């Protein structure tokens, strides 16, 4: 059973980008500490920007009907509602709605363990996989591996890439965190950190709720500019739009 994602699919910046920050050089602490700072910065900015930019995510789903999957598997994708025994069946059709938005690429489709020709399907509305000239399978056995007969599997990429200003904000925030963990008195976050020890080195932690000052800013220019531009209303999630065409809302998670 898959576990729903709670953070971005990938870090918002890299070790090289943080070390390239003006004044960083070799003065930053060990790579492990900088990596910890990158993870913290990426997750914090993902939440504070309204979860708009998870990066490029990859999911593999075994499409099933709503009714059958409600009792046997956590549903990622569906055709519609139908019940059956001895397997997981659907009403069939040329279109299957994948459970993520926006879908940016189909990595591969397996039917009965064989790869389906990419030229025989396409994606519509950034979430629906449409087959040309024939229907997708109407039943599959979820107890079998996707390399076996009587199976159907789709692997695809989805999500919004982190924009350049988001990468710069993550680099700046990770840099300030790394400086705080080093005990740098010029760190803009020092007044909101707590000293602890971890894995043989000394570091400081900041509670996510304590990172903001009283005025709602962080004191890190790149971070404050990014958040004010990308999430000025401080939304907790992406906007959702109801669509009768697909039967449920789009755009949010």
N, C-alpha and C positions, 0 to 999 in steps of 0.2 A: 504494500500500500504506500502510495506517495505521501509526502508531508508537504502541506501548503507552505509557500515561500513567505517569510516575514521580513526580509531585508532585500537589498539590491542583489542582482544575480552575480555581479562582479564588483570589485573595488572601483572607486571613482578616479583613482590616480595610481601612480606607480612609484616604486622606490626611487627610480631615476628622476622622475618629475619632482619629487619632494627634495631630493638632494640638489636639484638644479635651482631651487629657490635662492634668490639673492642673499648672500651671507651664509648659506648653509655649508657648502663644501664638506670638509671632513670633520667639522665641529659637531655634527649631529651624533647621537649615541649609536649603539650597535644596530645592525639591520633589523634584528628581532624587535627592538623597541619601536623603530620607525614603522615597521609593518603593523604592529599593534595600533599605532597612531593612525595609520591609513584605514584600517578596518573601522575604528571608532569614528573617524571623520566621515567615511563613506556612509555608514549606517545613520549617523546623526543628520547629515545633510539630506539623505534620502527621505527621512521622516519629515524634517522641517520644510522641505520643498514640496510637500504634499504627495509624496510617493509617485511623482511623475516620471522619474527617470531610473528605472531598474537596470538599465543597460541591456545588452543582448543576452536573452535567456534561451535555454534549450529545454524543450519538454518532449517526452515520449508518452503517447496516450494509446489506450485500447478502447476505441469508441464503442459505446453501449447505449441501450435505451435508458431513458430516465427511470422507468419503473423497475427494470431488471437490476440496474446498477445501484438503486437505493438500498437493496438488500444484500448485494454481493461485493461491490467495489465502490470506492470513492470516485464519483463521476468527474472526468475531465472533459468529455465530449459526448454528444448524443445526436441521434436523428429525430427522436420523438418518443412517444410513450407506447409501449406494448409489453405484455407479459408472456413468458414462456417457461417451460421446464426443460431440464437437460442441457442448458446452454444459455447464452445471452442473446436474445433476438430483438429485431426491430422491424419497423414497417418498411424499411429499405428506402432507397432514393439515391439520386445522383449527388446530393449535397450532404455533407456532415459538418456540423458546427463544432469547431475546436474551442476548447474552454479558456482561451487566452486572447488578449487584444493589446496591440495590433500584431497579427501574424505577419512576419517580414520575409520568411523563406521556409520552404518545405525541404527538409534535409533528406527524407526518404519515406516511402510508403511500402509496407509489406502486406501482401494478401496471400494467405496459405503458405507463408514462409518465403515467397518469391517477391523480388523488387518490382514495383509497378513503374512502367515507363513514365518519367516526369512529363513527357509531352502529351500525356493522356489526362491530365488534370490541371487545375489552376485554383488560385485563391480569390474569392470575392469578398468585398466589404471588410477586408483585413482580418477575417475570422472563419470564413466558410470554405471548406475544401470541396470543389466541384469536379466530378468526373465527366469526361467527354463520352457521350454515346452509350453509356451503360451505367448501371447502378453499382454502388459499393455493396459489399456483402451484407446480408440481412441478419446473419447469426455468427457468433464466434464462441469458442470455448476459452474462457479466461484462465482456466487451470492449466492450459498448455503454453509452452514458450512460443513466442511470435515466429519462430522458425518452423513451426509445425503446421500441418493442414488445419483448416477450420479456425484460422486466426486472422486478425486485422490489426495493424499497428501503424501509427503515424508519428514521425519525429519531425519537429519543426522549431524554428526560431521565432521569438516574439519579444516585444518590449521596446522601449524608447532609449536610444543611446544617450549617454550623458553629454550635454552640450559643452563647448569649450569653456564657458564661464563657470560651469559646474566643476569641471576638472581643475580649473585654476583655484576655485574656492576650496576644494578638497585638499589640494596640495598645500595651500596656505594654512588651513586648519590643522592638517597633520604636522606641518612644520612647527606650528606654535605648541602643539601637544608634545612633540618630541623635545622641544626646548624645555618645556615644563618638567618633563620626566628627567631631564638632565640637571634640573635645578637652576636654569638660566634666569637671572634676576630681570632680564629684559623681556622675558616672555609676557605677552599680553594677557595670559590666562592665570598667572601665578596667584592672584588673589582668590581664585576659586578652585584650588587644587588641594588634594590631601596626599601626604606622603605614605607609601606602603612599600613592601618588599615582595618581589615575585621572581621565582626561578633564579635566585642568586644575584639579582640586580635591583637597585632601588628605583622606584618610579612613582609618579603621582597620577592619581585618577581624578576625573571630574564627573560628577553625577550629571546625566544628560539634562536634567531640569535646571542645573545650576550653571550651565554654560552661558546662558543669556544674562546680560546686565539688567538693571531695573528698567531701562528704556527699551528693552527688547533687542538690543544689538549684542554682538559678540565682542566688538572692539577690533575684529580682524576685517580690514576693508574689503578684501575680495569676497569674504563670506557674506557680509552685510549687503553688498551690492547685488550679489547673486540672489539672495533670498528676497530682497525687496523687488527685484525685477521678475522673478519666476513665481513667487508665491506671496504677493503683497497683502492678501487677505488672510494669510496664515492658515490655509485650509489643511486639514489632516489627511485628505486623500484626493485623488483626481476627480474632476467633475464627472458626473454620470448623466447620460442622455437616454431617455426611454425611447425605444424603437419598436413599433408594432410589427415591423418586417421580420425581426428575429425573436420576438417574444420575450426579451429581457433587456436590461439596460446595457449600454456599451460605454467604454472609456474608463470605467473604474474597476477596482478589484474589491 
